[in-house]
Amino acid sequence: MTLAAGRTFGTVGALAAFPRRLAVREVERQHGHLMRGVTRRTTDIVFGRTLLAKTGESTIETRVFAERKAGRQLHSENGFLRLLGLIKTPDASAMTRQSLLDQSRLAVDAFDLLSLFDAFEHDAEPYSFRDLILAKKYAGLVANGATWSAIARSVHRYGPVASLTAKSLHVGGSDAIYARLDHGLSELDGQMLFDLGATGDAELEERFAEAEAAEEEGRHDDAAALYQRCLAMDPGDAVTAFNRANCLRAAGRQVEAAHDYARAIKLDPGFVEAWFNLAGLMTDRGRTDSARRHLQKAIALDPNYADAIFNLAKLEFDAGDLVSARRWWVRYLELDAISEWARTAVRGIQFVDLHFAQKTAS
């Protein structure tokens, strides 16, 4: 049994240290699953280092906080590769996280984010004495105005992070980090460390990021076209098909959306969100029986999927099956007792009970 077995890994940002297609192959060989983005089944998230060059610091921080709050395990690229057994953990590590923090006085949030983007020799405890040296250097940089993201970007342009322990690091504005060399200060520069991704991989990740941005901005037709380009490069990506279906549905292209939801399900039969969204599309089109089957499938795959349970209750209520509607609303309240949807479920149960009470009295 491998450490990856039974786990579903999602990626946020493209990998810089290893070609994604090879990572997919290795995770599957170890009986896990690696996909782009995040779904309800995602147990672990790998933050790609290329995210540093494409995404603002506050956006990254918000995403990291949200994923931690959701209970997912977060991995740096090196941590992910070590979990898969593709790179070795450096030797001579015995320091706890708390000890490193106490001695370096580096802020906890900055430390955790720098660890997540492999700015230390180790990605998790136990840490090494070299990690402590780096933490002290980073604390000094932060105290002089550097941001954690600028540090993370810069150290990977220089080379192996452990080699920085012998360098004197300095801040040149909030986004530039310099090392003192024999001939003076030199900005840490160069290519990303271990940039082994093939051109095709890089182009695919670039198009996917563009598509996500267009979708977020509400440019649904543009996003659908970009996702289609991604599917042309990687026809087996269920997440891309699902995202494209969402964009097509938002653009009013229902028939095409249904096709891509079905495609996502064919590629990944356990894709709960695809079953759920296809059910919503069928409801919009007045195909109640089909919507019911898709919602039932989503609930069978994820019995705690509250949204699917609520929608099935509403569908049964609208269809006149009050007994089933009540049963599903009761189940919904076991998962959510405080939201506005919960209050709607309570009112629905009260209506059904009153209906049957009046029917019995008459």
Phi, psi and omega per residue, in radians:
M1 nan 2.215 -3.134
T2 -1.660 2.871 3.124
L3 -1.175 -0.400 -3.126
A4 -1.505 -0.234 -3.034
A5 -1.043 2.287 3.082
G6 1.340 0.058 -3.113
R7 -1.833 2.556 3.094
T8 -1.953 2.020 -3.108
F9 -1.715 2.328 3.002
G10 -1.940 2.676 3.106
T11 -2.011 2.408 3.024
V12 -2.072 1.898 -3.028
G13 1.536 2.636 -3.121
A14 -1.312 2.593 3.098
L15 -1.318 2.383 3.084
A16 -1.740 -0.419 -2.979
A17 -1.633 -0.183 -3.011
F18 -2.823 2.391 3.109
P19 -1.050 2.309 -3.066
R20 -1.050 -0.704 -3.091
R21 -1.077 -0.580 3.100
L22 -1.300 -0.597 3.084
A23 -1.143 -0.718 3.092
V24 -1.021 -0.802 -3.114
R25 -1.090 -0.739 -3.102
E26 -1.221 -0.727 3.115
V27 -1.086 -0.754 3.125
E28 -1.140 -0.625 3.097
R29 -1.093 -0.538 3.135
Q30 -1.628 0.264 3.035
H31 1.183 0.595 2.973
G32 -2.038 -2.928 -3.114
H33 -2.506 2.315 3.112
L34 -2.116 2.234 -3.104
M35 -2.450 2.820 3.047
R36 -1.322 2.575 3.070
G37 1.240 -2.857 -3.035
V38 -2.366 2.338 3.060
T39 -2.211 -3.131 -3.133
R40 -1.087 -0.481 -3.116
R41 -1.431 -0.179 -3.053
T42 -1.133 2.153 3.119
T43 -1.774 -0.509 -3.056
D44 -2.354 2.541 3.118
I45 -2.203 2.305 3.060
V46 -1.815 2.152 3.102
F47 -1.626 1.950 -3.140
G48 -1.267 2.473 -3.065
R49 -1.237 -0.372 3.102
T50 -1.143 -0.283 3.090
L51 -1.028 -0.536 -3.107
L52 -1.083 -0.570 -3.083
A53 -1.508 -0.229 -2.993
K54 -2.062 -0.247 -3.000
T55 -2.257 2.445 3.140
G56 -1.148 2.676 -3.085
E57 -1.017 -0.817 -3.090
S58 -1.124 -0.624 3.109
T59 -1.130 -0.730 3.110
I60 -1.120 -0.789 -3.129
E61 -1.036 -0.758 3.134
T62 -1.080 -0.743 -3.122
R63 -1.161 -0.761 3.133
V64 -1.070 -0.793 -3.141
F65 -1.066 -0.758 -3.104
A66 -1.125 -0.729 -3.101
E67 -1.244 -0.627 3.064
R68 -1.125 -0.762 -3.130
K69 -1.082 -0.561 3.132
A70 -1.306 -0.098 3.069
G71 1.525 0.215 3.134
R72 -1.487 2.628 3.096
Q73 -1.460 2.216 -3.101
L74 -1.759 2.449 -3.120
H75 -2.295 2.465 2.908
S76 -1.346 2.980 3.090
E77 -1.066 -0.827 -3.135
N78 -1.133 -0.663 3.096
G79 -1.079 -0.699 3.107
F80 -1.110 -0.795 -3.131
L81 -1.177 -0.590 3.083
R82 -1.208 -0.684 3.100
L83 -1.042 -0.647 3.132
L84 -1.401 -0.140 -3.115
G85 1.396 0.312 -3.087
L86 -1.539 -0.395 2.980
I87 -2.360 2.702 -3.093
K88 -1.542 2.650 3.017
T89 -1.345 2.296 3.131
P90 -1.012 2.616 -3.129
D91 -1.373 -3.132 3.037
A92 1.014 0.912 3.112
S93 -2.137 2.151 -3.115
A94 -2.585 0.042 -3.040
M95 -1.623 2.356 3.111
T96 -1.344 2.822 3.096
R97 -1.049 -0.781 -3.088
Q98 -1.151 -0.679 3.114
S99 -1.099 -0.738 3.125
L100 -1.096 -0.743 3.124
L101 -1.121 -0.751 -3.123
D102 -1.095 -0.733 -3.053
Q103 -1.393 -0.563 -3.090
S104 -1.536 -0.467 -3.054
R105 1.068 0.458 3.022
L106 -1.375 2.364 -3.127
A107 -1.008 2.484 -3.064
V108 -1.006 -0.841 -3.094
D109 -1.076 -0.750 3.127
A110 -1.124 -0.723 3.128
F111 -1.063 -0.837 -3.102
D112 -1.101 -0.696 -3.140
L113 -1.239 -0.676 3.078
L114 -1.133 -0.666 3.063
S115 -1.099 -0.732 -3.096
L116 -1.132 -0.431 3.125
F117 -1.933 0.470 2.944
D118 1.022 0.727 3.073
A119 -1.510 -0.022 3.074
F120 -2.056 2.919 3.110
E121 -1.146 -0.668 3.103
H122 -1.900 2.603 3.117
D123 -1.651 -0.190 -3.132
A124 -2.733 2.920 -3.134
E125 -1.251 2.659 0.061
P126 -1.338 2.474 3.118
Y127 -1.650 2.943 -3.106
S128 -1.867 2.975 3.074
F129 -1.104 -0.580 3.079
R130 -1.114 -0.625 3.073
D131 -1.103 -0.663 3.109
L132 -1.117 -0.746 3.105
I133 -1.041 -0.785 3.123
L134 -1.101 -0.749 -3.129
A135 -1.058 -0.695 3.107
K136 -1.144 -0.712 3.107
K137 -1.117 -0.753 -3.135
Y138 -1.144 -0.668 3.117
A139 -1.070 -0.683 3.094
G140 -1.144 -0.697 3.108
L141 -1.116 -0.758 3.132
V142 -1.103 -0.726 3.141
A143 -1.089 -0.432 -3.133
N144 -1.734 0.245 2.984
G145 1.865 -0.008 3.131
A146 -1.344 2.603 3.039
T147 -1.660 2.720 -3.135
W148 -1.083 -0.612 -3.110
S149 -1.205 -0.622 3.094
A150 -1.132 -0.699 3.100
I151 -1.099 -0.838 -3.117
A152 -1.068 -0.735 3.114
R153 -1.101 -0.763 -3.023
S154 -1.212 -0.748 -3.047
V155 -1.140 -0.532 -3.141
H156 -1.373 -0.258 3.058
R157 -1.439 -0.292 -3.068
Y158 -1.502 -0.813 -3.066
G159 2.647 -2.800 3.102
P160 -0.956 2.250 -3.008
V161 -1.065 -0.542 -3.127
A162 -1.073 -0.454 -3.131
S163 -1.215 -0.260 -3.138
L164 -1.373 -0.197 -3.112
T165 -1.099 -0.444 -3.126
A166 -1.628 0.014 -3.093
K167 -1.788 2.606 3.008
S168 -1.626 2.063 -3.048
L169 -1.771 2.508 -3.084
H170 -2.424 2.739 -3.119
V171 -1.725 2.358 3.014
G172 -2.147 1.378 -2.977
G173 1.435 3.136 -3.068
S174 -1.330 -0.279 -3.021
D175 -2.047 0.063 -3.115
A176 -2.164 2.271 3.112
I177 -2.050 2.304 -3.104
Y178 -2.053 2.616 3.018
A179 -1.969 2.422 3.100
R180 -1.463 2.028 3.108
L181 -1.889 -3.129 -3.101
D182 -1.036 -0.612 -3.067
H183 -1.657 0.129 3.117
G184 2.180 -2.806 -3.141
L185 -1.428 2.421 3.109
S186 -2.373 2.239 3.136
E187 -1.161 2.379 3.062
L188 -1.126 2.109 -3.018
D189 -2.593 3.037 3.135
G190 2.160 -2.851 -3.120
Q191 -1.619 2.783 3.084
M192 -1.032 2.450 -3.119
L193 -1.074 2.380 3.103
F194 0.962 0.731 -3.123
D195 -1.345 1.426 -3.021
L196 -1.737 -0.011 -3.086
G197 -1.146 2.403 3.116
A198 -1.289 2.809 -3.131
T199 -0.976 -0.712 3.141
G200 -1.081 -0.709 3.097
D201 -1.076 -0.823 -3.101
A202 -1.093 -0.733 -3.138
E203 -1.130 -0.731 -3.135
L204 -1.101 -0.799 3.132
E205 -1.118 -0.627 3.125
E206 -1.143 -0.790 3.140
R207 -1.129 -0.689 -3.132
F208 -1.109 -0.745 3.115
A209 -1.119 -0.695 3.100
E210 -1.108 -0.715 3.138
A211 -1.119 -0.763 3.116
E212 -1.067 -0.714 3.138
A213 -1.135 -0.750 3.123
A214 -1.116 -0.696 3.113
E215 -1.103 -0.770 -3.130
E216 -1.115 -0.566 3.140
E217 -1.438 -0.045 3.119
G218 1.468 0.191 3.092
R219 -1.567 1.309 -2.921
H220 -1.219 -0.666 3.109
D221 -1.153 -0.734 3.096
D222 -1.087 -0.778 -3.133
A223 -1.090 -0.742 3.133
A224 -1.053 -0.700 3.131
A225 -1.151 -0.707 3.127
L226 -1.188 -0.701 3.083
Y227 -1.115 -0.608 3.096
Q228 -1.105 -0.661 3.079
R229 -1.118 -0.662 3.081
C230 -1.104 -0.737 3.138
L231 -1.157 -0.537 3.084
A232 -1.150 -0.579 3.131
M233 -1.468 -0.541 -3.133
D234 -2.451 1.463 -3.056
P235 -1.150 -0.250 -3.057
G236 -1.679 0.216 -3.082
D237 -1.594 1.848 -3.093
A238 -1.163 -0.623 -3.116
V239 -1.127 -0.710 3.123
T240 -1.109 -0.754 3.104
A241 -1.082 -0.712 3.125
F242 -1.125 -0.815 3.137
N243 -1.073 -0.711 3.122
R244 -1.111 -0.715 3.114
A245 -1.054 -0.726 3.115
N246 -1.063 -0.719 3.138
C247 -1.175 -0.729 3.127
L248 -1.110 -0.705 3.120
R249 -1.118 -0.753 3.127
A250 -1.134 -0.488 3.128
A251 -1.502 0.028 3.123
G252 1.449 0.214 -3.115
R253 -1.717 1.281 -2.934
Q254 -1.164 -0.732 -3.100
V255 -1.106 -0.785 3.105
E256 -1.124 -0.672 3.133
A257 -1.083 -0.773 3.125
A258 -1.045 -0.680 3.133
H259 -1.090 -0.743 -3.090
D260 -1.346 -0.526 3.001
Y261 -1.091 -0.768 3.124
A262 -1.110 -0.633 3.104
R263 -1.128 -0.761 3.113
A264 -1.062 -0.721 -3.140
I265 -1.184 -0.669 3.103
K266 -1.108 -0.696 3.129
L267 -1.254 -0.573 -3.105
D268 -2.506 1.554 -3.076
P269 -1.048 -0.331 3.136
G270 -1.648 0.242 -3.085
F271 -1.358 1.594 -2.991
V272 -1.041 -0.801 -3.089
E273 -1.082 -0.556 3.131
A274 -1.182 -0.743 3.070
W275 -1.059 -0.760 -3.101
F276 -1.127 -0.847 -3.097
N277 -1.203 -0.582 3.063
L278 -1.142 -0.640 3.069
A279 -1.077 -0.732 3.104
G280 -1.085 -0.699 3.115
L281 -1.135 -0.722 3.116
M282 -1.138 -0.627 3.072
T283 -1.106 -0.769 3.113
D284 -1.039 -0.570 -3.095
R285 -1.583 0.065 3.095
G286 1.362 0.287 -3.123
R287 -1.713 1.352 -2.999
T288 -1.093 -0.785 -3.091
D289 -1.084 -0.737 3.114
S290 -1.145 -0.751 3.112
A291 -1.049 -0.733 3.136
R292 -1.062 -0.797 -3.125
R293 -1.078 -0.727 -3.104
H294 -1.201 -0.679 3.086
L295 -1.157 -0.709 3.106
Q296 -1.087 -0.661 3.100
K297 -1.154 -0.747 3.120
A298 -1.050 -0.732 -3.135
I299 -1.223 -0.626 3.089
A300 -1.101 -0.645 3.130
L301 -1.309 -0.606 -3.106
D302 -2.440 1.566 -3.061
P303 -1.084 -0.246 -3.140
N304 -1.811 0.318 -3.122
Y305 -1.398 1.587 -3.003
A306 -1.065 -0.706 -3.112
D307 -1.062 -0.740 3.140
A308 -1.144 -0.687 3.136
I309 -1.138 -0.766 3.121
F310 -1.090 -0.801 -3.112
N311 -1.123 -0.613 3.104
L312 -1.192 -0.670 3.083
A313 -1.061 -0.793 3.141
K314 -1.139 -0.711 3.133
L315 -1.071 -0.773 -3.132
E316 -1.176 -0.630 3.103
F317 -1.106 -0.829 3.138
D318 -1.123 -0.494 3.136
A319 -1.460 -0.110 3.100
G320 1.613 0.055 3.112
D321 -1.600 1.447 -3.015
L322 -1.216 -0.553 3.129
V323 -1.121 -0.823 3.117
S324 -1.154 -0.700 3.134
A325 -1.031 -0.797 3.137
R326 -1.072 -0.744 -3.125
R327 -1.060 -0.736 -3.125
W328 -1.281 -0.581 3.072
W329 -1.159 -0.689 3.085
V330 -1.059 -0.773 3.110
R331 -1.096 -0.682 3.133
Y332 -1.052 -0.740 -3.104
L333 -1.170 -0.367 3.036
E334 -1.204 -0.412 -3.118
L335 -1.746 -0.475 -3.076
D336 -2.597 1.980 -3.094
A337 -2.009 0.081 -2.985
I338 -2.228 -0.251 -3.045
S339 -1.411 3.070 3.058
E340 -1.099 -0.621 3.094
W341 -1.119 -0.632 3.108
A342 -1.118 -0.714 3.115
R343 -1.124 -0.627 3.063
T344 -1.119 -0.716 3.126
A345 -1.100 -0.724 3.123
V346 -1.077 -0.776 3.119
R347 -1.112 -0.641 3.111
G348 -1.117 -0.753 3.109
I349 -1.112 -0.742 3.127
Q350 -1.081 -0.705 3.126
F351 -1.099 -0.807 -3.120
V352 -1.095 -0.772 -3.134
D353 -1.094 -0.727 3.128
L354 -1.146 -0.703 3.140
H355 -1.037 -0.831 -3.100
F356 -1.270 -0.546 3.087
A357 -1.146 -0.755 3.108
Q358 -1.158 -0.650 -3.134
K359 -1.152 -0.685 3.139
T360 -1.198 -0.708 -3.113
A361 -1.152 -0.552 -3.129
S362 -1.433 nan nan
